Amino acid sequence: MDLRKYIDGEISRSEALELTKLKGARLMELLAVANEVREKYCGNEIALCTITNAKSGRCEEDCKFCAQSAHYNTDIESYGLKDDDTLKREYKMSKEFGAGKFGVVTSGRSIKKGSQEFERIKNFIREASESGEGVDLCASIGLLSYDEIMELKEVGLTRIHNNLQTSIVSYEKIVATTHRVEDRIETIKNAIKAGVNVCSGGIIGMGESWEDRIDMAFTLKELGVDSIPLNILNPIPGTPHGDREKLSADEILKTIAIYRIINKDKIIKIAAGRETILKDFMGMAFMSGGNGMLVGGYLTVRGRSVEEDLKFVDNIKKMWEK
C-alpha cells in the first residue's frame, strides 16, 4: 500500500479500514504521512481554545461516559449558570492563555430561547464580542434550532460545538434513551445553515470498533464541520464506562493520523485525555496530524497549567519548522 498517495488523493472507507491494521515501521510511516498532510493543508499553526464549565451537573441526559449525568453517582460539583462577572473574567483570561476561541459549555439537554439562561448567555456573548478582546465566541449549550443559533449569531457567536461522540450506528450504545444522534446532527445542520462554524468530534475508547471510528470521521467530513475534537476516554468511576481499560498510545496515534488523512484541511483538536492517557506520547499526537488543543482544563477534569501548555505548543512549532 502506497501511503503517500493519500497526501493529495482522497481515501475511501475500505482503504481507511486497511490503515487500521498497520503496525511497527508501517505505522510510523502512516504517522509521518499524516503529519505531511497537516502541514500541506493547515500549515504550522496550533489552534488554541479554552472553555468554561458554565453550568455543571444534574444533567437529564444518560450519556454513559459523562460525569455530569444525573443518572450516575460521580460526586462532581454541581451548580447553575455562572454569573456574568465570572464569565467575563474567564473570557478575558482566555486571551492571556493565547486562545483564539472561548467556549461557553453548559450541562443539560439544551438552553432554550426565551429562558432566563438563554438571555443571560446571549447578553454575555454580545458584551464579550463588543469588548475588543478579539477572542471568538463559541457555545456548547445543547440541542438548538436554526432560529436560536441565528439569534446568538446576531450578537456575536461565531461557532457552535456539538459532538457527534461516535458513529451513527453505535450511538444508542452510549446514549440509550434520552435523545437520538439525529438530534445532534440536526443542530449541526442548523448551525451550518445559519453560517456559523461547527466544532464536532467525539470520544474514542468507549469500546467502539474501528469501523465506528472510521464511520464517524466520514460523517463529520460529509457534514462539513470545521473543527474535530478527539477526546480520549478517561474512565470516570460511577459511570457505565468507569472501569473500561484505557487505550494504548499507538491506537490513539493511529486514530489521529487516519482522521487527518480523511479530513485533510480541518482542525484536528487533541482534547480530553491527552495528558492523562497519552502522557509521554502527547507530543506525538501533533506529529501524527493533530493541530489543535484546549488549554486551561476541561469540564470536570483539570488539565495541565496554561504555562506548561504554552511551552509545549512552542516546542511543537519548533519541531514542525525543522
HUVENPE-V549787 format. One record per residue. RES is the residue in one small letter. PSI is psi in whole degrees, 0 to 359 (* if undefined). OMEGA is omega in degrees with one decimal (none if undefined). Layout:
res: <RES | RES>
psi: <PSI | PSI>
omega: <OMEGA | OMEGA>
//
This chain:
res: <m | d | l | r | k | y | i | d | g | e | i | s | r | s | e | a | l | e | l | t | k | l | k | g | a | r | l | m | e | l | l | a | v | a | n | e | v | r | e | k | y | c | g | n | e | i | a | l | c | t | i | t | n | a | k | s | g | r | c | e | e | d | c | k | f | c | a | q | s | a | h | y | n | t | d | i | e | s | y | g | l | k | d | d | d | t | l | k | r | e | y | k | m | s | k | e | f | g | a | g | k | f | g | v | v | t | s | g | r | s | i | k | k | g | s | q | e | f | e | r | i | k | n | f | i | r | e | a | s | e | s | g | e | g | v | d | l | c | a | s | i | g | l | l | s | y | d | e | i | m | e | l | k | e | v | g | l | t | r | i | h | n | n | l | q | t | s | i | v | s | y | e | k | i | v | a | t | t | h | r | v | e | d | r | i | e | t | i | k | n | a | i | k | a | g | v | n | v | c | s | g | g | i | i | g | m | g | e | s | w | e | d | r | i | d | m | a | f | t | l | k | e | l | g | v | d | s | i | p | l | n | i | l | n | p | i | p | g | t | p | h | g | d | r | e | k | l | s | a | d | e | i | l | k | t | i | a | i | y | r | i | i | n | k | d | k | i | i | k | i | a | a | g | r | e | t | i | l | k | d | f | m | g | m | a | f | m | s | g | g | n | g | m | l | v | g | g | y | l | t | v | r | g | r | s | v | e | e | d | l | k | f | v | d | n | i | k | k | m | w | e | k>
psi: <124 | 103 | 332 | 343 | 341 | 354 | 318 | 330 | 159 | 161 | 142 | 169 | 315 | 322 | 320 | 322 | 327 | 325 | 333 | 345 | 352 | 143 | 167 | 229 | 325 | 326 | 317 | 325 | 319 | 315 | 320 | 320 | 317 | 322 | 323 | 320 | 315 | 314 | 317 | 318 | 342 | 347 | 194 | 45 | 143 | 121 | 120 | 138 | 161 | 155 | 158 | 133 | 80 | 337 | 123 | 138 | 181 | 34 | 135 | 348 | 155 | 40 | 122 | 347 | 351 | 130 | 340 | 354 | 133 | 351 | 346 | 157 | 97 | 355 | 40 | 165 | 129 | 140 | 160 | 186 | 130 | 152 | 161 | 319 | 320 | 315 | 319 | 320 | 318 | 322 | 316 | 322 | 330 | 327 | 321 | 333 | 350 | 14 | 144 | 344 | 147 | 122 | 131 | 115 | 130 | 148 | 162 | 164 | 317 | 157 | 111 | 148 | 136 | 343 | 159 | 321 | 318 | 317 | 323 | 318 | 318 | 317 | 320 | 315 | 317 | 310 | 321 | 318 | 336 | 358 | 340 | 7 | 332 | 14 | 125 | 153 | 131 | 148 | 134 | 80 | 29 | 203 | 126 | 147 | 168 | 314 | 321 | 318 | 319 | 320 | 322 | 323 | 320 | 339 | 4 | 358 | 136 | 343 | 143 | 137 | 128 | 100 | 140 | 329 | 310 | 191 | 157 | 317 | 336 | 7 | 323 | 344 | 339 | 338 | 101 | 319 | 334 | 335 | 168 | 158 | 331 | 330 | 319 | 316 | 321 | 319 | 318 | 314 | 324 | 320 | 316 | 318 | 324 | 353 | 27 | 140 | 155 | 130 | 116 | 129 | 228 | 195 | 132 | 149 | 16 | 17 | 9 | 159 | 169 | 326 | 320 | 315 | 316 | 317 | 318 | 319 | 318 | 326 | 317 | 322 | 315 | 325 | 333 | 36 | 159 | 328 | 136 | 99 | 129 | 111 | 142 | 121 | 124 | 99 | 128 | 117 | 137 | 340 | 162 | 339 | 15 | 335 | 19 | 143 | 140 | 151 | 153 | 158 | 319 | 327 | 321 | 312 | 322 | 319 | 314 | 315 | 317 | 321 | 323 | 317 | 325 | 317 | 74 | 315 | 17 | 160 | 122 | 104 | 122 | 109 | 227 | 140 | 351 | 323 | 315 | 331 | 311 | 322 | 245 | 345 | 9 | 319 | 328 | 335 | 330 | 0 | 11 | 13 | 346 | 143 | 27 | 155 | 156 | 143 | 151 | 9 | 175 | 213 | 300 | 6 | 131 | 141 | 198 | 171 | 153 | 321 | 317 | 317 | 318 | 324 | 320 | 314 | 316 | 319 | 321 | 315 | 321 | 321 | 319 | 324 | 352 | *>
omega: <178.6 | -176.1 | -175.0 | 177.8 | -179.1 | 176.0 | 178.7 | -173.8 | 175.9 | -179.5 | 178.6 | 176.8 | -178.0 | 177.6 | 178.1 | 178.3 | 176.7 | 179.6 | -177.9 | -177.2 | -174.9 | 179.8 | 172.2 | -176.8 | 179.7 | 175.5 | 178.4 | 176.1 | 177.8 | 179.9 | -179.7 | 177.7 | 178.4 | 178.2 | 176.4 | 177.7 | 178.5 | -178.7 | -176.5 | -171.8 | -175.4 | -177.6 | -174.3 | 176.1 | 174.1 | 179.4 | -179.0 | 173.3 | 176.0 | -177.6 | 169.6 | 173.8 | -167.2 | 177.7 | -167.4 | 170.0 | 178.0 | -178.0 | -177.3 | -179.2 | -176.4 | 176.6 | -168.5 | -178.3 | -161.5 | 178.2 | -173.7 | -179.4 | 177.8 | -179.6 | -174.6 | 178.4 | -176.6 | 174.4 | 176.1 | 176.8 | 177.4 | 177.5 | 178.2 | -177.0 | -179.8 | 180.0 | -174.3 | -178.2 | 178.8 | 179.3 | 179.7 | 179.9 | 179.1 | 177.6 | 179.3 | 179.1 | -177.2 | 177.3 | 178.2 | 178.5 | -177.0 | -177.7 | 175.6 | -179.3 | 178.5 | -176.4 | 173.4 | -175.1 | -179.8 | 173.6 | 178.6 | -177.2 | 179.3 | 170.2 | -168.8 | 175.6 | -179.9 | 178.1 | 178.0 | -180.0 | 179.5 | -179.5 | 179.0 | 178.0 | 178.0 | 179.6 | 177.5 | -179.6 | 179.3 | -177.0 | 179.8 | -178.9 | 179.2 | -173.6 | -178.9 | 179.9 | 175.8 | 176.9 | -177.1 | -177.2 | 178.6 | 177.5 | 173.0 | -171.9 | 172.8 | -175.2 | -173.9 | 175.6 | 175.7 | -178.7 | 179.4 | 178.9 | 178.5 | -179.3 | 178.3 | 177.7 | -176.9 | 179.1 | 173.3 | 178.2 | 180.0 | -176.4 | 170.8 | 174.3 | 177.5 | -174.7 | 171.9 | 176.5 | 179.9 | -179.7 | 178.8 | -174.5 | -177.5 | -174.0 | -177.6 | 178.0 | -179.2 | 173.7 | -167.2 | -167.2 | -163.5 | 172.3 | -176.8 | 176.6 | 178.2 | 177.5 | 178.2 | -179.9 | 178.8 | 177.4 | 178.0 | 179.9 | 177.0 | 179.8 | 179.3 | 177.7 | -179.4 | -179.4 | 179.1 | 176.4 | -177.4 | 172.7 | -177.8 | 178.5 | -178.5 | -176.9 | 173.2 | 180.0 | 179.9 | -178.4 | -179.7 | 177.3 | 173.5 | 177.1 | 178.2 | -178.5 | -179.9 | 179.3 | 178.9 | -180.0 | -179.7 | 176.2 | 178.5 | 176.6 | -178.5 | 178.0 | 179.1 | 179.2 | -175.0 | -174.4 | -176.0 | 175.1 | 173.8 | 177.2 | 178.0 | -174.5 | 169.5 | -170.4 | -176.9 | 179.1 | -179.6 | 176.3 | 178.0 | 177.9 | -172.9 | -178.3 | -178.5 | 178.7 | -178.9 | 178.4 | 174.7 | -178.8 | -176.9 | 178.2 | 178.3 | -178.4 | 177.7 | 178.5 | 179.8 | -177.6 | -179.0 | 176.8 | 178.4 | -178.8 | 178.6 | -176.5 | -166.5 | -170.1 | -178.9 | 171.7 | 172.7 | -171.7 | 178.1 | -169.2 | -173.3 | 177.4 | -176.8 | -179.3 | -171.1 | -178.2 | -179.9 | 178.1 | -174.6 | -178.8 | -175.5 | 179.8 | -179.4 | 178.6 | -178.6 | 170.7 | -178.0 | 176.9 | 179.2 | 177.0 | 176.5 | 177.9 | 171.9 | 172.3 | 176.4 | 177.0 | -174.3 | -176.0 | -178.9 | -179.5 | 178.5 | 175.3 | 175.1 | 177.1 | 179.1 | -179.7 | 178.6 | -178.4 | -179.3 | 175.8 | 178.1 | 178.9 | 179.9 | 179.8 | 178.4 | 179.5 | 178.8 | 178.3 | 179.4 | -173.1 | -180.0 | none>
//
